[in-house]
Every structure is written in C-alpha cells, then in structure tokens.
Amino acid sequence: MAERSTAAVDVADNSGDEPLAAKADEATTDGTAEAQESAGTSPRDADDERSSPEAASATPDLHSGHRLAQRYRLEECVTRLDGFSSWRAVDEKLRRAVGVHLLPADHPRARSVLAAARSSALLGDPRFVQVLDAVEEDDLVYVVHEWLPDAIELTALLASGPMDAHDAYQLVSQISQAMAAAHREGLAHLRLTPGAVLQSSTGQYRIRGLAVNAALRGITAERPQRTDTEAIGALLYAALTQRWPYENDAYGLSGLPKGVGLIAPDQVRAGVHRGLSELAMRALANDGATASRQEQPCTTPDELAKAVAAMPRIRPPEPTFTAPPEYQRTTYQQGTYGHPSARPGTPVTKPVTAAPPAPLQSRTGKALKWAVSALLIAALGLGSWQLADTLLHRDKGSGDQETPQTTNNGGDKPKAPTPIKVEDAQEYAPDGNPQAPGDVKKTYDDKSSTFWRSKTFVSGPELAPYKKGFGIVYDLGSEQNVSSASIAMLYGGDHTTVSLYAEDSMSPSASIDALKPFATQSTSATSAQLKARTPVKTRYVLVWITAAPKAPGDAYVGSGYKQAVTNVAFTALR
C-alpha cells in the first residue's frame, strides 16, 4: 500500500526502489482527495498538482528528527511537491506542536514566501492560523505556523453530509468577515478551498495559509478580491448541497452534471434555505447565473459580509429530546399482601380486614406453645455446637499449611487477572520506515487525549503487499504470564486487525514472518480486546497492526487509511 501526504504524496517513507515522480503518479491515480486539494489557481480547477522530478530533487533532503534553529524538531512530512515540503514539527522550547513549510533559499519563490509569511504574521487576526516565524537560515527558508490538532477540516465535515441552514450561515458569515478584514490590510488568500478552512472545538472557523499557500505555489490573480469571494461562494454552495459547484469532482465532493452550467443550490437539493441559496449565487456571479434573479453580485468579501448581515437571522435547529419511557404502575395493592391475586379479567376489590383471633386458652393451644419453644431451644443449641466445633478445628489446623480456597461446587477458585505495568516501549519498523517513533510513550500514559498515529495510506484497509504492518514493542519489566491486552484506538469503520507477538527484546532479532501471534482480533470498533488461549510467558510484547480503517482528515493530516493507538494495557495471571 503506497503512503501519501495531506496535499499530494508523502514521500517520507519511500524506500527508494522507484523514482519519486512514479510514486507521485501512483498515488494520484488512486484517487486521493488530497491530490485534488492541491489544485491550481482557481476554485474551478480540480486538476492534480504533481511534483516534477526536477522540483522534487530540489526539495531540501531533510528527515524526521532534523532540528531547525536548535528549536524546531521535524516529526512527519505531510506535503512534498514543487520544490517545497510541509512538516508537522515540535517547538522544543515552548513544548508545543507547530507546522513548518520548507524550501531552498535559492528557490524562485523563496522571497515571495518570506514576504507573504511576514505580512500574514503582522495581521494578528485570531480568525486565521497564525504565522509564528519566518526565517532564512543555512540555505533554507522556513515558515513556522500554528498547529491545531483538535480542529477539523471542512473537507471532513462535508464528508458526512450537507450542513443545516444555521451552520452554513455561520460558515459564510465568519469566513466572509475574516477575509474582508484581511483584504483591508492588502492580504489575499487565493487558495481558499475546503482544506484551508478549519472548525475548532468551540465551533469557530479559522483559515490557514493566508497569502502563504498561494506564494508557495506561485499563484497570483488580477482581481484577488473577486477570486476570494468566488471561493467563499463555492464553500457555501458545497455546505448547502455537498456538491462542488463546477463540473469536475474535487475535495471529495461530486461536481455538477456536465453541460447544465451553474444551477442554484435549492435546485440541486430539496429543502435548501432560499436566502443562502441566493447568497451563494451572488458570490459566484461571474458566471452570469444571477441575472435572472435580479440580484446584485457580490464581488468583494466585504460586500458578501454585508449581504450576510442583511439577511434575517437564521436560528439554530431546536434540540431534540428523547421522551422518557411511560411510567409503569406496579400491581402491588396495599392490604393484599399474602392474599391470592384476582384472576385476569376480574375486578380487584379491597379486602376486608378480619378481627384478630382470640388468644388460645385451651390445653391444645398451650401444648402447641411449649412445642414451638422446645424446637427453638433445640435449634439454638445445635447451632452453638456446630459453631464451637468449627472454631475448634480451625485452632487445631492453625499450624498447618493453608489450603487453597474452593468454590461452592468443590473446584479451585479461578485466578483473577492482574494489570501489568509497562516499563518502556519503542516502535517496531523492520522495513526501516517508522511511523511516529517519538509518540510511542503516549500509548501507555493513561490519557485518552494523547496517541501514537501511523502515516496515511492511499488504499486499504489491508496494508499488504506494500507494507507488512506497523506496531510497537512493549517492555513489561520482567517475564510475565501475559493473558490478554486491551487496545484503545482513535479510528473505527473499516476493520482494524491487531495481533500480539512474544518477542525476545525491544529490537526483535527474528523476522516477524518466522513468528506466530498468540492472539489476533479484527474489529471495526475503536477498541480491541485480545485474549490468549493459554497465558504466554514473556517480557516483551509486540502489538502489530496489519489492517487500518478509512479515517477522515483532521487539521493537517488528510483522509485515508490509518490508525492511532491511544492506550494499551496488558494483564497477567499470577
């Protein structure tokens, strides 16, 4: 299975057996959304942007673990094309994740990228992903920007279906206002695609790549305000219909039928808000499609923001509540305890309380009292004798070896599994292409918010024959009778196949093909519970994944086949 990046092809894991351009072509023909996201100079253009061999050879030859300015440690290459590369990195000084764009200082667009990054940093608008640093150093130009791990791309949001009217209204309102503020400062985006819009955990939208994305790709426009306004209109159109408003498919969305031209959103899908449909057509006005509706086109983000503000307020949908189950009355009737219930179909009547019986005065009654008292005394005596006998036998056997506990049926009591503490771990990459070696400790820190994640694969869910798998070897501190393991993961859907292997060290000497797993499970859920038929005595356990599900893209990693492990726990039988 070939690996690829967020925007085009992730070549950080290339084995070198094929030319880079050939692997780029292979990933593109697999139909990835990221290849379409790397489109050219217009929202209309859905052609794949492929890196040429000359451009790829000019890209700085850096690797995971490389440090810039003794501060930024590169972790994972997410884009490599046209002479530049983009990375997920760590700011070791501030201990936070960042993104980094890299290109050679002699690259023809290096000066324009530096200028765009510095201008974007001066804007300081929180509605945009902030540029943190822009430096030329050691024949390299690099731009450092915020990394938002909890944000979700608009591409991923639209994959689940069109937005309701209120959400679409919030999208166009926030994006148009932000871009209007940027254009007032002389800044344009020119690459405003669904992949450039992120929704934070609070529901606010943020735009990444202001000016910088276009500079990296050498994109310019004669009418930048018109270009960005049309792009916002395309985003609104996609939010209302889950369709891209041009004939070509792009960003995981189907295009419009060929030959019909641009039709209004409310003609594409039933139930679309009429006012928002009109607004999308006014932003896409250069097709002449709004003339019949007698509406003035919006040619700048500021005009579009004012048109949104002039609309009647769209309220959020009413929350839906699940009705509680109907109260079930019991059949208990006061005063009927101890009396037989009425037969079905007969009315229940209140019982008549009888007068208390008169005390027994006859000889028979007195004899019965004495008999009952004698039986109670005998029972108490027998119980006391048995208690004394038990205590006596316990005292006699106090010096003997303790006997094992037994169950009620006379068998041995089963032993309870005991949690095993993980002492250390490291990634296992027999092909020399690790996934995220710096994150393995996050899989046993008991925090569900941290994780170790694989790279993204073009096809799946089975990884073979392109890659045998990926996994982590865990050190349990000493030999343990490992009986089971619980694996918590981030992605579900298509099946994930997980196996457990007993290894001889943190760096196994034997090939995985020569070993046999002692537990395997294939699941479509986000957790796996693996149990061995019989406990396996080992100190080192390999968690090995050979199939991964199709997962949506997040802030900087595109959609594709991948898996992330959040927590691993082992148990043993003592």
N, C-alpha and C positions, 0 to 999 in steps of 0.2 A: 504494500500500500504506500503510495507516494505521499510525502508530507508537504504541506504548503503553508503559506503565511496568511495574515489577515487581509492584505491587499492583493497579493499575487501569489508568489511561491516562496515558501520558507525553505531556503537552501542551507540553513544552519546544520541540517542533518544529512546533507548529501554525502554519499560515500565516495564520490569522485569517479565512479565507473562510467558515468555518462557525462557528456558536455552539459553545461548549465542551461544553455538555450533549449536543448532537447527535453530536459526535465521541466522547464517552464512550459513548453508546449504540451507536455503530457498532462500537467496539472490543469492547463487551460481547457483541454478537450474533455476533462472530467466534468466540466460544467459548474465550477465553483462560483458562488455568489461574489466572492472577493475578487475574482478576476473581472467580473463585470463592474464591481465597485471602482476598479482602477480605470474608469473610462476617461475619455479625452477631455475636450474643452467645453462641452455643453451638457446640460442635463439630458438632452436628447440622445447623446452619443452613448451607446451601450457596447461599443467595440472593445475587445480585450486589449489591455495595455501590456505588452510583453517586453521584457528586457532583452536587448540585443546582446550578442557575445561581447561586443566591444564595450558596451555600457557595463556589463556585469564584471568584466575584467578590471574596469576602472574603480569598482567599488572597493573601499578600504577592506583589506583582509583581516578582519577582527573576529574574535571568538568569544564565547561565553566565559566570563571571568576577567576579561580585559578591563582595566581601570582608566578612566579619563580624569585628568587633573588630580589624581590620587584621591578621588572622591566618589565618582560615579562608576559603579561596577555593572558591566553589561551582563544581563541574565539570559534573555531569549530574543532572537531576531524574529520580528513579526512581519517585516517587509524588506525585500531586496530587489530593486529594479531601477533601471535608467541611471545607474551610477551612484545612487544613494541607498542607504539602508536605515530602517527604523527598528528600535530595540525597546524592550522592557528592561529597565535597569533599577538599581538601588542607590539612593543617595546615602552613603555610609556615614556622612557627617550628621544628617538630620534623621537617619534611620526611617526612611520612607521610600515607597516606590515612585519612580519617575519614568517618563518616556524620553527617548533620545533619538533625534534624527542626525545621521552622519553622512558626510560626503567629503571628497578630497578638496583641499584648498584651491587646487587648480581646476576644479570643475567649472564649466562655463556659467553655471547658475549659482555658484557659491556666494558671490557678492549680493545677488538679489535675495537669496535665502537669509543671509545675515541681516540685511536691511529690513526685510519683511518681519523677521522674528523680533527685532528690536522695536519696530513700530507697534507690533501687536502687544509687546510687553508694556509699552508706555500707556496703552489704553486702560489697563487695570480694571476692566469691567468683569464682575463675577459671573456674568452670564456666558462668558467664554472660558474655555480651558486655558489656564494662564501659562504663558511662556516664562520660565524661571531663569534661564541663562542662554546666552548666545555667544559662542567663543570661537576664535580661530587659534589653533594651537597644534604644534608638531605636524604641520602639513595637513591638518584636519580642520574642518568646520563642523561644529556640532551645536544643535539646538536642544535644550532641555525643557520639558514641559510637564505639567501635572499628569498624574496617572490616577484614574478614578476606578478602582476595582469594583465598587458597588453599583456603578452606573450601567445602564442597559442601552444598547444601540436602538435607534428607531427601526433598523432593519429587523432586529429580533422581535420588537413589539408588533410590527406589522405581520410577522410570520404567523401569528396566532389568529389574525383576522382584522377587519377594519375597526377603526375606533368609533365610539359613540360620539354624538354631536358635541357634548361638553368637553371631552378630551381633545377632539380635533380643534375646537375653538381655542383651548388653552395652548395647543401646539402652535397654531398660526399667530396667535396674539403674542406669545413670548418670543418666538423666532423673529417676527417682523419688527418688534420693538428693539430687540438686540441688534439686528442688522442696521436698523435706522440709526442707532447710536454710533455704530462703527463707521458708517458712511459719512456721518457728520464730522468724523475725525480723519476722513480721507482713506479709510481702510475698506477693502472689499474681500470677499471670500473666494468666489469664482469656482469653488468645488463643494457647494452646499448640497450634499447627497444624503440619503438616509443613514449612511455610515458615519457622517460628520455630526449627527445630532444624537445627544445622549440624554437619557432621563435619569435623574438622580433618585436616591431612595426617598427623598421628600416630595417627588413628583415634579420638580422643576427641571426645565430643559436647559442644557448647556451645549454650546457649539465649539467644536475643536477644529484646529487647523486654520484659524483666521489668517488670511494672507500667506501663511507659510505653506500650506498644501499646494496652492497654485504656484508659488515660487519654486517649490521642489520639482514640479513637473513642467515648468516653463509656460504656464497658462496665462494668457492676457485676454482682455476684452476691450472693445472700443466703447461699449456702454456698460460699465461694471454694475451700475445700479439696476439697469434693466435685466442683466444676467442673473443677479442675485434675487431679484423679485420673481422672475420666472421660476427659479429654483424653489423658492418658498411656495409658489403656487403648485409646483409638482409635488412637493411634500404634502401639502394639504389634500391634493387630489388623491394621492396614494393612501393617506389616512382615512379618507371617506369611502374609498372603493376597494382598497387592497389591489389596485391595478396601477401600473406605470402609465402616465398619460401620453405615451408615444408608442409607435408600432413595435419597437424592439423590447424584448424582455430585459429587465435589469434589476439588480439588488434583490434578487429572489422574488420579484413580482412579475406577473404576466403583463405584457404590453396590450395595447388596444388592437382590435381586429384590423388587419391591413386594408387600406383603401377607404375606410369610413371617416378618416380625419379625427380631429379632436371633438369629442362629444361631452356634454356636461355630466358631472358625477351623478346627478339624480336621474339620468337616463341610462347609466351603467348599472346602478344598483338601486333597488326599491328602498324607500324609507330614508334616503339621504336628506339631511337638513337643507331646505331650499336656499336659505341665505348663505350658508357656507359653500354650497354648490356654485352660486353666483360669484362668490368671492374668489374661488379657485379659477373660474373662467376669466375674471378680470385680471388676475395676476398672470395668466397665460395669454394675454391679449394680443401678442404679436402674430397669432395665427388667424386673427380676424373673426374668431368664433363668438365674440361678444356683441357683434354689431346688431344681430337680430334681437338681442335682449335689451338694447338701448341703454347699456351701462357703460360708463367711462372706464377705460382700462387703468389699472394701477401700474405705473412704470417705475416707481421707486419704493424701497421698503418703507419709507416714511408715509407715502400715500396709502400703502397697504395697511400699515398700522392704524392710520386714521379711519380707514374703511372698516376695520375690525371693531374699533372703539365705537363707531356709529351704529353698529348692529344692536338689536335688542339682546339683552343679556340671556345667555343660554344656561339654564340651571342644570346642576348635576342630576343624574337619574336618582329617583327615590330608592333608598336602600330597601332591600327585600329581607323579610324576616320569615323564618320557618315557624309555622304555627305549632304550638306545643300539643302533645298528644291529648286526646279527650280524657277528662278525668274519669277513672273507673271506680264506680262505687263498689264497696265490698258487700258480701252477702251476710255479714255478721249482724244480728239483731240483738239488741240489749234484752236480757231476760230469757233468751232461748238457749244459752249455753247448757249443754248436757241433754238437750231435747232433740229428737229427730227432726230434720228439716222437712218442710212441706214438699209434697211431690210436685213435679213440674206441672204448671197449669192451674194449680190450686192457690187461692189467696192465702197469704201469711197473716195469721191473726195473733194478737198479743196474748201470750199465755197468761192463765190465771194463777196467781201466786197462792199456793195452798198454805194452810196454817201449819206451824211447826208441830211435829209429832209429840205426843205426850211422853214424858220420861218413862223408861222401863221400870216398872215396880215389881214385876213378877219374879219368881225364882229363876225362870229361864233367862230373863234379862241380866240378873246378877251373875249367873253362871257364865254367860257369854262375856261379860266384862272381865271376869277373872281369867278366862281362857286367853283372851286377847293380851292381857297384861303379862301372862306367863310366856306367851310366844315372843313378845317384845324383849323380855328379860333374857330369854334363851338366845335370841339373835344377837343382842349386845354382848353376851358372854362369849359366843362363838367368834364374833369379830375381834374381840380383845385378844383371844387366844391366838388367832391367826396373825395378828399384828405382832405379838410378842415372839412368836415362832420365827417370823421374818427377820426381826431385829437380831435374834439370837444367831441365826445362820449368817447374817451379814458380819457380825462381830467375829465369828469363827473364821470366816474367809478373808478377814482384812489383811492377813499376811500373805495370802496367795496372790499370784499374778492376775491382773484384771482381765476378765473375759470380755470378748467383743460383744457389742450390743446387737440385738437381734430384732427383727420386725415381728409383727403380730403372728405371721404365718411360720415363724421359726427360721427364716432365711437371714443372711447377713444384710445389714443396713447399707445401701449404696453410698459410695463416697461422693461428696459434693465437689464440683469443680472449683478450683481456686484461681483467681486472676494472677497473671504473670506480669511483672513489671519489665518494660522494655528498657534496656540499658543504653543501646546505641543502634544506629541504622545507617545504611548508605544505599544509594541507587545501584541497581544491577543492570549494566548495559554491555552485554557480551559483544555487540557489534560496534562498540566504541562511540555510539551516538546517544548520550544521556538525554533525558527529558528536562528535569529541573533538579539537579543534584543538591542545590542549596536549600531546598524546601522539604527535604525528607523528614526533618525533625518535627515539622508541623503535623505529621500524621499520627503522633502519639503524645501530643501536648494537651489532650483532653479539651480542646477548643474546637467547636464545630465551625467557627468562622475562619479558621486557617486551613490550608490544604496544600497538597503537592499535586500538580497538574501536568498531564502529558502534553505533548505538542498536538497540533491539529492535523488530521489525516483526510485526504481527499475522498477516499472510498472506504467502505466498511459494511457492517461492523467488524468482520473478521480482518485481522491485521496481516495474516499470511497471504501471499508469499513474500510481500515486500518487507515485512518486519515480523520477526518471530513473536515479539511481545515487549513489554516493559514492566518493571517492577522494582521492589525494594527488599533488601535483606535486613532482617532484624536480629539483633543480639539480645538474648534473654538473660545474659549474665552468667548462667551455668546451665548444665543439662537439665531439661525439664521433660516431663511426660505430657507433651502437648496433645490436647484432645480436641480443641475447637478454636475458631477465630471468628471475630466479628469485624467486618469491613464496612465502614460508612463512606459513601461516595457522594459526589456532587450531582451527577447526571444520571437520569433514567431514560426510559423509552426503549430503543433497541437494546438487545441483550448485551450484558457485560459478562465475560467469562473470567473467573478468578480461580487460581489453583494455589495450593500450598506445597512447598518442597522442603525437605530437610537437607540443609547444606552443611559443609564441613568448616566454613569460615565466612567472614564478611565479604571476601573475594573468592567465590567458589572456584575450585580447581577443575572440577568436572563439567563437561558441557551439559547444558540443560536437556539436550536430546537424549543423553545417557541416563537421566534420572526419571523416576516415576513419581507423580504427585501423590500425596497421601490424603488429599481432599480437593474436590473441584465442585464448583457451582456456577451455573449460568442463570442470570437473573435480569429482569427488566426494571427492577426497583432500584432505589438508591442505597441499598444495603445488601450485604451478603452474609449468611451465617453458614460457615463451613465446619463440618464435624468429621473427625477421623473415625473409621470403623473401630480401630484399636488405638490407644494413645501411642504416639511416636516420641521416642527419647532423643532429643536434640537440643543444641544450644542456639543454632542459627536456623531461622525460618525465612524462606523466600516467598513473598506474595507476588505472584506473576499473573499479569493480565494479558490475554490473547485476543480479546474482542472488546470493542468500545462502542458506545451508542452515538447516534447523531445528536449533537448538542447545539443549542443556539449560540450566537456570538454574544460576547459581553463588550465592555468598554473598548478593549483593544485586541481581543482575540476573536477572529471570525468564526462563523458557524462551521461545523464539520464533525468528524468522528474523533472523539477524545474522551478522556475520563480523568477525574480528580478524586484523590483519596483524602478524606478529612480526618478520620480517626480509625486506628487499628488496635484491637485488643485481643490478647490470647488468654486461654485458660488451660489449666493442667489438672490432672488427677494425682493427688499426693499419695 
